[in-house]
Amino acid sequence: MESSRISIAVIVPILNEARVLKKLIAQLVQQGFGEIILVDGGSKDGSATIADNELAKHAGKSSGLIIHSPRGRATQMNRGAAEAKAQVLLFLHADTFLPTQATHLINRALSNKRCWGHFNVRLNGKNILYRIIEFTMNLRSRISGIATGDQCIFVERKIFNRLGGYTTIPIMEDIEFSKRLKTLGRPARINDTVLTSTRRWSSRGIIRTILTMWTLRLLFWLRVKPSILARYYP
């Protein structure tokens, strides 16, 4: 794929994310994403209205769309992908912020005969344990070729459609999708980091959350049903 011709649609599943949407949308517009799709899964805090208003403010600079979907990250991301027109789909969590040159970095990454990829991740907390967490996350992905949603997976739209998108499971949809993508080749890994929130770790305790996530991933690899694992997801 010629990097100069790659168009990118950024797809953001949202659920009660009112406090971050203004900053998020402004950043995405500033970074030059021509297609911004936010998929609301039934927010109760006015997220959909805020997103609609913010996208309208930037209507002349990008194509913004707020759509509604049943709750569930996989379902929401698939719904957003179905509306996208761009050649490449970038899946972004609402509490994650991309590096300044994100569009250029994705273009460059996919110009090297790769069809999908992800960023390295940095956590916004100051606790030294967060440095360990982000280091192990990035190392794990480098060795395994498997990415998580926190790392902002991007993929050619034709490949996404060929694979049937995300499997609609309540947890580990990113891991499962990465495993299928990996059968087509290892990911392009962008060393520049995305900055993601530590709210999941801080709300339940860092050590407790780490142990819970490691256990859930192990059980997933042992083929425990995601519907069972979701009961214990932090």
N, C-alpha and C positions, 0 to 999 in steps of 0.2 A: 504494500500500500504506500502510495506517495504521501509523505508526511505533510507536504504543503496543501494537500487537498482534504485532509481529515477534518470532518466536522464532528463536534462532540456535544452530546446531550447529557446534562447532569441530572440525575434522578434522585430525589430525596424523599424517603418515607418519613412522615411526621406523625407524632401523636403527643399532643400537649407540649408543644415546643415554642410557645408564644414568646418566651423571654429571649430566644436566640435568633428568631427568624429575620428581624430587620437587619442585623449585622451580617447574617449568613447570605441573604439575598443581595445585599449591597456589594459584598465581596465577590460573589459569583458574577455579577454584572461587570464589576470593575475588571475582573480577570478575563473577560471577553468570551464567556460561554454564550453562544448564540441561542441555545435552547435550554431552558431551565424548567424542570417539571417537578412539582411538589405533590406528593400523594398523601392525602390526609386519611388516617384510619379511624376517624370518629372522635377527634379532639373535643374536649369540653372546656378549653380555656381560650377559645377564640382564635386558635392557630390558623384555621382556614381563612378567616376574614382578614387577619393581619397579612398573611401570605398574599392573598388576592390584592389587597391595597398596595403592598410593597411592589409586587410585580407590575401593577398598573403604573406606578411612578416611573418605572424604567422601561416602559413599553417601546420606546423608540430605540433603545439600545440592544434589547434582546427579546427573544420570543419566550414569554413566561406563561406558565399554565399551572393552575391548581385544580386537581381532580380528586374525587372521593373514591374510596375503596373499602371493602371489608377490612377489619383490623388484621394485622399479621404482616411482618416485614417482607416475607417472600411474596405474598399476595400483592402487597402495595408496590413492590419493585417491579413485578411482572406487569402490573397495571400501568405503571409509568412507562415501561419499555414499549408497551403496545402503542403508546401515543407518540413515541419518539420518531423523528425523521432522520436524525443524524447518522453518520456512519459508525460512530463509536458511542457506547453507553458507559457513563461513569456513575457508579452507585456510591452515594455519599450519605453518611449519617448526619443528622441535623446538628449534633454537638461536635462536629469535626470540621476543622478549617484547613483548606488546602494551601500549599506554598504559593508564593506570588506568581511564579511562572508555570503554573500547573498545566495550562493548555499546551504550551511549548514543550514541556517535559513529556507529556503524553504523546504528542506528535512525534517527538524524537524517539521515544521508546518503541513505538509501533512501526517505525520506519525500518527496523532491523529484522524484518521477517517474523515478527511476533504478532499474535492475534489477541493477546490479553496480557494483563499485568496488574501491578499494585504499587503503592507507595510504602516506604518505611513509615513507622509511626513514632510519635513523641507524645508523652502524656503531660498535661498541663500542671500537675501537682509538683510540689517542691520536695516531698519526702523522698529520701534516698531509695526507698523501696520501689518507687515509680521508675527510677533509672534502671533498676534491675528488671522490672517487668517489661519495659519497652525494649531493653537489650535482648531479653529472651524471646520476645515476640518476633523481633526482626530476624534473629538468628534462626529461630524455628522455621520461619518462612523461607529463608535463604537455603536451608538444608533440605526441607521437605518439598518446596515448590507449592505449598498450600498457603492461601491467604485468608484472612478474616475480614469481615465487613469494616472493622476499624481502620483497615489499611487501604480502603477505597479501591475496590476492584473495578477495573475498566476492561471492556471487551468489545470487539467488533460486533456490530448489531447483527450481521448475517450469521456470525458464530453463535451468538446468544439465541437467535431464533432456531438455528439448526439443532441446538441442544435442548430446546424446549424451555429455556429460562430456568429460573429457580424452582426447585421442588417445593411444593407448598407444605412444608413441615414447620412446626412451631419454634424450632430451635436448630442451630447448626446448619441452616440453609446455605451459609457462606462456605463452610467447610465442604459440604456435599457438592456444591457447584464447582468449587476449586478442584476437587478430585476429578470431576468430569472434564473440566477445562484442561487439566494437566495431561489428559490422554491425547490432546492435540499439540502439546508442546509445553515446555516450562515457561513460566511467566516472565515478562519484562519487569524487572524490579527497579523502581526509581528510588535512589538513595535519599533524595530530598524528602523531608518528613512532613506528614500531615500532623496537625496538632489536635488531639482529641481530649475530651473531658474525662476527668477522673471521678465523676459523680457516682458511678456504679461502685467503685472501690471504696470511696469515702463514706457512702451511705450505709454500707454493711460491714465495714472494716476491711482493711487491705489484706491481711493474712487470710481472713475467712473467705474473702472473695476469690483470692488466688487458689486456695485449696478446693473451693467449690468448682471453679472453672476447670482446673486440671482434672478433677474427678469426672465432671460431665463429659469432657473430651475423651477421656479414657473409656468411659462407658459407651460413648457414641462409636468409637472405633471397635468396641466389642459388640456392636450392633444392638444395643439397647434402644428401644423405640424412642424417637424424639418426643412423642407425646408424653412419655413418662419423665424424660429428662427435663422437660419444660416446667414441671412442677417445682423444681429446685433451682431454676435459673434466677440469678440475683437481679 
